[in-house]
């Protein structure tokens, strides 16, 4: 008994479908493997980046200090043409504090008479240690004429040696420290007079030419002032613009033109906003260069499109029935928006604003155009003081030739990344805490 033609056709069709399904399932498995490989590759690159930053930067949170017994010799602190009783602050400011350190080193290591050896000995201590002693004496003038044991920062080369970034097993002319300096360092270590301590100066000092004294406080304050201006201007303006465009703007050519321009501005390179700020705020209005005020205005222009788009999306996610119900019971369009739609859309608006602030925090290109790339050692006290921000500080340190600035750069990147991760985490928490699903 033979199969009918219809049975043969059915078998062929079934076999074709089975092969097609097998091929599609195989392609799906290949796609999943490729997608998983892409995710693993991206995660590996990010892990490698973080590992490189952390391995280079964690040591910056410790600093090498040397213990010295400082005798506050009145002969080195006072000046012949000043009366200490009448003008103590001026006398203390003009004192020879570097001489106090040199005197202490000569007392600890007697018998050094050659000028070259003296220079090598004095180079063990950071040049900025004299200013730290001066500031301490300005607070306690009663120390004049007495002795005090102090831990002063070592020079950056000594710090790099202790942290293992300078090799000892090479010839003297191939390293930055001489054999005499290595012997003195070993003696200090054996006496317990040289130790690594927590580098508090990294968080409380401003920028410095000396790596061992450089800190991020000036850049952090500049970032705080700049982001404060940005948030105070961009959030209310962005939310108001989103409310108007979404609920009250008439549908015409002008509204369409505004919406298209907002979407286009969100994709404009950030340096263009820096050029705009340079031309308008500094050259035309004459605002102070390198100030957080101008930086905040520039970043406001850059973040406004992001906040407007996110706020409009949040308003669109609110069901129209809520607004219609409010209008049906007699609420005005303004009341329906501010009493019903806006509170429900606020979590999405806050999330978009936080992401916009995080984006502004990591920007450096627009701020370079308005002069916030200058070396600023002082801590800014107000919105018009010259300052810089963390991304620009990282850029400046990365361009420095000293090896000690490499770890400072990585440490500042760790601080910046920690801040950005915190802000993005806050956005996720707010979205999950207050978001309502319809």
N, C-alpha and C positions, 0 to 999 in steps of 0.2 A: 504494500500500500504506500503510495507516494504522497509527499506533502503538497498541498495546494499552493498556487502562486501567492495567495493572500497570506498564507502562513509564512512563506519565505520572505515576503516583504516585511511582515511584522518582526521576524527575527533579525533581518538586516537593520531595521530602524532601531530595534532594542539594542543591538550591538553598537550602533553608531552613537546612541545616547550614552551608553555605558562608557565608551571611550572618551566621549566629550566630557562627561562628568569626571572621569579619572584625570583627564588633562587639566581641567579647571581646578580640581582639588590639588593637583601637583603644583600648578602655578600659584595657588594660594599659599601652599606651604613654603614655596620659594620666596614669595613676597614677604611672608612673616619672618623668615630667616633673615632676609635682607633688611627688613625694618628693625629687627632686633639687633642686627650687626651695626646698623647706623646709630641706634640708641647707645649701644655699648661703646662704640667709637667716640661718640660725643661725650659720654660720661668719662671715658678714659682721658680724653683731652682736658676736660674740666678738672678732673682729679690731678692730672699731671701739672696743670697750671697752679692749682691751689697748693699742691705739694712743693712746687718750686718757690712760690711766694712765701710760704710758711717756713721752709728750710732756710731761706735767705734772710727772713725778717724776724724770726723769733728771738734771735740773739740781741736784737736792738733793745729789748725790754730789760736788758741787764747792761750795766756799765761798770768798768773797772775804776776803782778808787784807791788812792794811796793815802796812808795815814801819816800825817806830819804834825810835829809839835811846833806851833807857830808862836813866836815871841813878838808881841805887838810893840816893837821898839818905837818909843816916841820920837827918836831921832829920824826915823824913816817916814813916820806918819806926819809929823809937824813940818811946817815950812818956815824958813827964817823970817819971812816978811809978814807972818800972820800971828795973831794972838789967839792961841787955842781957847782961852776962856771967852773971848768975844765973838769968835766966828768958828765954832766947832765944825759945822757941816762943811764949810769951804775947806777947812784944814783936812778933814777926812777924805774929801773927794780928791784932793790933790796929792794924797799920800803915795809913797812908793810901795805898793802892795806886792808887786813882782819881786821887789827887793826882800820883802819878808819871806817869801817862798824860797828864794835863792839862799838866804841866810839859814833857813831851816834845813835845806838840802846839804849845805856845806857842813853843818853841825852833825848831821846823820852820817855823812860820808867824808870824814876828814882826810887830809893828805892829798887832795886833788888840787894841783897847782897849774897844770897846763890849760891854756885857754880853750883848746879843742875839747878836752875832757869836761871842762866846766859847761860848755855849750851842750854837750851830749847829756850831762847830768840834768841841766835845767830843762831840757827837752822832754824829760819823762813826765812832766806835769803839763796839764792843759793850759794854754795861754789865758783862757777865760777864768781860771781859778782865782786870779787876782781880783776880778770883779766880784766874784762870790764872797771873797773875804771882805772887800770894801763894803758890800751891801750888809753883811753881818755886823761890821763895825759901826755902820751908820745907825743900825738899830740899837746897838749896845756900845756906846762910846766909853763906858766904864772899863772895857777890856784893855784900853791903852795902858801899856806898862806891865801887862800880865802875860802869861803863857796859856795856851789852850791847845788841846789835841783835836785836830780836825781831819776829816776824810775829804780830800779834794779829788776832783776828777783827773784821771791820768790822760795823757795825750792819746789821740786816736790810734797811733801806731802801736803803742803799748796795749791798748784795748784789743786791737786786731790780733796781736801776738797771743794774748791770753785766751782769746776765743778761737785760736787755731787757724786764722786766716793768713798768718805770716809764718813761713817755715823757718825753723831754726837750723836745719841741717844743710843749709846752702852757704856758699861763700859770703863773706862780709859785704863785698861790693855788689852782691845780688839781692840784698834785702835792705829794708829801710832802717834797721836798727843795728848798731855796732856791737862788737863783742863786749865792750865795756858796759854798754847799756843792758845787754843780756845778763851779765854778771850782777849788776845792781838790781835788776828785776828779780833774779833768783834769790838774792839776799833779802829783798823785801818780802818775797813769798815765804821764805823760811822763817822770818821774824813775825809773820802774820800781819804785816803792814800793807799788803796788797791783796785786795779781794774784789770779787764781783758782787755788785748789789743791784737791787731793783732800780731801774733807770727812771726815777720820777721826773727828771728834767725833760724827758721826752714828751711828757704831757703838760708840763707847766711853763716851759720856755717857748719863746718864739724862734724864728729862724736865726741861724748863726753861720758864720764862715767856718767855725770849728765844728766838725761833725759830733764830737762828744758833748757839745752844749746845745746842739740844734734840737728843737722841739716842734710840736704841731699845734701848740695853743693858739698862736697867732692865726694860722690858717683855719683852725676850728672855729675861732670867734668870727673870722671873716665869713666862713660858710654859714654860721648861725645867723649873722646879720643879713646876709644876702638871701638866704632861704626865708627868713622872716618877712622881708620885703616882698619876695616872690609870692609867698602864701597869702599875705594880707591883700595883695592886689589881684592875683590871678584867680583865686577861688570865688570871691563875690562877683567879679566881672564875668568869669566863665559861666557860673551858674545862672546869673541874670541873663546873659546872652542866650544860653540854652533854653531857658524858660520862655523868653520872647520868641525865639525862632520856632520853638516846638508848639507853643500854645496861642500866641497872640499875633505873630507876624502874618500879614496877608500873603497869599500865594501869587507872586508876580515875578517879573524878570529881575528886579532888584534883590528880592529874597533869594532867588535861585543863584544869582551872581555871588551873594554873600556866602551861601552855603558851599558853592564850588571853591571859593577862595579859602574858606576855613579848612576844607579838606586838603587843598593844595599846600597850605602853609604848614600842615602837620608833617609833610614830607620834605620841606625845605631844609637844606643843610644848616646846621646850627651856626656855622661861622657867618652866614649871611645875616643872622640877627645881630651878631657882633659888629658887623660893618654898619648896620642900621643904627645900633646904639652909639657907635663912634660918630656917625654923621649927625644924628639928631640930638642926643642927650649931651654929648661933650662939645662938639663943634658949634652946634646951633644954640643950645640952651646954656652952654658954659658950665655944666655941672662938674664937680671935682673928679679928676681922673683917678683911676685905681680905687674907687670907693665902693663899699657895699651897696650904696644907694643906686649907683648906675648899674652895677652888676645885677641887683634885684630887678630893676626895670627891664634890662635886657632878657633875663631869664623869664620874666613875666610874659614878654612877647613870645618867647619860645614855647612856653607851656600852655598858653591860652588855647590854642587849637586842640591840644590833647584833652584838656579839661572840658571844653565845650562839646567835643564829640562824645566823650564818656558820659557827660551829664545828659545829653540828648538821648543817648541809648538807654540810660537809666529811666528817663521819663517815658520813653516808648514802651519799656517793659511793664509799666503799670497798666492794668487792664482799663480800657476806656469806660467800662461799665461803672467804675468807681466815680469818675468825674461826672458821668451822665446821671448817676444816682444823686450826687450832690446838687447838680443843677436842677434835678427834678423836684427836690424839696425846697427850692427857693434860694440856694446859694448863688452868689455872683460868680462869674468866671474867675475872678481873682481869688475869691474865697475857696472855690473848688480846687484851684491850683495850690495855694499855700497851706490850706488846712487838710487836704486829702492826698493829692498826687505828689506834692513835694516831699512830705515826710516819708512816704513809701519809697520814693526814688533816692532819698538822701544816702543810704548805704552805698549804692552804686556810684553816686557822685563823689563820696569820700574816697572810695577805692580808686577811682580815676584820678582824683587830686593827689592822693598819696603816690601813685605810680608816676604822675607828672613831676612831683617834687623829687622823687628818687632819680628820675631822668635828669632833672636840673642839677641835682647834687653831683652827678658824675660828669657834668659838662665842663670842658676847659677851653675849647676853641673860641666860643663867643667872648669869654672873659679875657683871653689873650689880646683881643682886638681893642679892648678898652683900658689896657695898661695894667691889669691885675697880675702881670707876670713879673713885676719888679721885685727886687729883694727888699723885704720889709721885716726888720728885726723887732719892731715894737708891737705890742699887743693893741689892736684897734679898740678904742673906747666908745666910739659912736659911729653913726652911719656914714659920716663924711671923712673919716680917717683913712689914709692909704692902707690897703690890706690885700691879702690874697686868699685863696680858698684851697681846700685839700687837693683837688685834682691838679691845680697849677703848682702847688707845693711839691707834689710828686714829680711833676714834669721838671721842675728846677733841680731837685735832688738827683733825678736820674741823669741829668746832664753834667753833674759834678764829677771830677776825676778821682776824688779820694775813695778808697775802698770802703771806708766806714759809712759813706753815704749810700752805698748799695743796700746795706741792711736797714738803714733809715727809710729808704724808698720802699722796700718791701713791707716794713712795719706800718708805714703810712697807708699803703695799699690795703693791708689787713684791717686797719681801722675803718677805712672808707668802705670796704666790702662788708664789714660787720654792720655799718650804719645802713647800707643799702639793703642788706638781707633783713635787717630789723624792720625797715620801712615796708618792704614787700611782704614780710610776714604779718605785719600789722594790717596791711590791706586784705590779706587772706582771712585773718581773724574777723575783721569787721564785716567782710562779705558773708562769711558763714554764720556770724552771730546775728546779723540784722536782716539778711536777705530773706525775702519771702518768695516762695514758688507758687505760681498760679496754675 
